[in-house]
Amino acid sequence: MPMMDQQATVTKRRLSFDDDVIKKIAGNISNDIDGILAMNGGLMSNIADRFRDETDPTKGIDAEVGQKQVALNMEATLEYGADAHIIFDKLCQQVYNAIKRMTGLELIELNLNVTDIMTKREWANKTAEGKQETKERVN
């Protein structure tokens, strides 16, 4: 029977995370923040979305992942009338906490570029993602 208080003694250990893992954490967090309607990707990302059944949680997010630290660049569409400073503060805090908790890495830089603002109605009418969310809320 193995002893519970003994710890493994591995002399060389390394835990690493792919950029997409960090981008996915940030993307999933951004989906839960009021005032962020969508994360925006470039042209190739938008074309690829037309062929997917689900939206890509890494869309609009670039990550630089080191052994101890992470830097993120994000692009988003915000809700018209929402306070961008409050949204940004929530995003920074929640992404920092999630990355630290799940990976042990420290988020040292987060840049958010707001590429558009829309009312929820405009967003729902313009995007398949918005139409699906509206449909789910109504049913």
C-alpha positions in Angstrom: 0.0 0.0 0.0 1.6 3.4 -1.1 2.2 5.9 1.6 0.1 9.1 1.2 2.7 11.6 2.6 5.5 10.7 0.1 5.8 13.0 -2.8 7.2 12.1 -6.2 10.7 13.2 -6.7 11.1 14.0 -10.4 14.2 15.9 -11.0 13.2 17.6 -14.3 9.6 18.8 -14.6 7.9 21.2 -17.0 4.3 22.2 -17.4 3.6 24.3 -20.5 0.5 25.6 -22.2 -0.2 26.2 -25.9 -1.2 29.7 -26.9 -4.7 28.4 -27.8 -5.3 27.2 -24.3 -4.7 30.6 -22.9 -6.8 32.2 -25.7 -9.6 29.8 -24.9 -9.6 30.7 -21.2 -9.7 34.5 -22.1 -12.4 33.9 -24.8 -14.7 32.0 -22.4 -14.3 34.6 -19.7 -15.1 37.4 -22.2 -18.4 35.6 -23.1 -19.6 36.1 -19.6 -18.9 39.8 -19.3 -21.9 42.1 -19.8 -21.3 44.7 -22.5 -19.0 42.5 -24.7 -21.1 41.4 -27.6 -18.4 39.5 -29.5 -14.7 39.0 -29.8 -13.7 40.0 -33.3 -11.2 38.2 -35.5 -9.7 39.2 -38.8 -10.9 38.4 -42.3 -9.7 34.8 -42.3 -11.4 34.1 -38.9 -14.7 35.5 -40.2 -14.5 33.4 -43.3 -13.7 30.3 -41.3 -16.7 31.0 -39.0 -19.1 30.6 -41.9 -18.1 26.9 -42.1 -18.3 26.1 -38.4 -21.3 25.1 -36.4 -20.0 26.8 -33.3 -18.3 30.1 -32.6 -14.6 30.0 -31.9 -13.8 31.1 -28.3 -10.3 32.1 -29.4 -11.5 34.5 -32.1 -10.1 38.0 -31.7 -7.5 37.0 -29.2 -3.7 36.8 -29.6 -1.6 35.4 -26.8 2.1 35.4 -26.0 2.8 32.6 -23.5 6.1 32.3 -21.6 7.0 29.9 -18.9 5.7 32.2 -16.1 3.8 35.0 -17.8 1.2 35.7 -20.4 0.4 38.8 -22.6 -2.9 39.1 -24.5 -4.2 41.3 -27.3 -8.0 41.2 -27.7 -10.5 42.8 -30.1 -14.1 43.1 -29.3 -17.5 44.6 -30.2 -19.1 46.3 -27.2 -22.7 47.1 -26.5 -23.7 50.6 -27.4 -24.1 52.7 -24.3 -22.0 50.5 -22.0 -19.1 51.9 -20.1 -16.0 50.6 -21.8 -13.8 51.3 -18.8 -15.9 49.2 -16.5 -16.0 46.4 -19.1 -12.2 46.5 -19.5 -11.6 46.5 -15.7 -13.9 43.4 -15.3 -12.2 41.7 -18.3 -8.7 42.3 -16.9 -9.6 41.1 -13.4 -11.5 38.0 -14.4 -9.1 36.9 -17.1 -6.1 37.5 -14.7 -7.9 35.4 -12.0 -8.9 32.6 -14.4 -5.4 32.2 -16.0 -3.7 32.3 -12.6 -6.1 29.7 -11.1 -6.0 27.3 -14.1 -2.4 27.6 -15.2 -0.4 29.3 -12.5 0.8 31.8 -15.1 0.6 35.5 -14.4 -1.2 37.8 -16.9 1.2 40.8 -17.2 -0.4 42.6 -20.1 -3.9 42.8 -21.6 -4.7 45.1 -24.4 -8.3 45.5 -25.6 -9.1 47.1 -29.0 -12.7 48.0 -29.4 -13.4 47.6 -33.1 -17.2 48.4 -33.0 -20.1 49.3 -30.9 -23.7 48.1 -31.6 -27.0 47.8 -29.9 -28.0 44.3 -29.0 -30.7 44.4 -31.7 -28.1 45.5 -34.4 -25.8 42.8 -33.3 -28.5 40.1 -33.3 -29.6 41.2 -36.8 -26.1 41.3 -38.2 -24.6 38.1 -36.9 -25.5 34.4 -36.8 -24.1 34.3 -33.3 -26.4 37.1 -32.2 -29.4 35.5 -33.9 -28.7 32.2 -32.1 -28.3 33.9 -28.7 -31.6 35.8 -29.3 -33.3 32.6 -30.3 -32.1 30.8 -27.2 -33.3 33.7 -24.9 -36.7 33.8 -26.6 -37.5 30.0 -26.4 
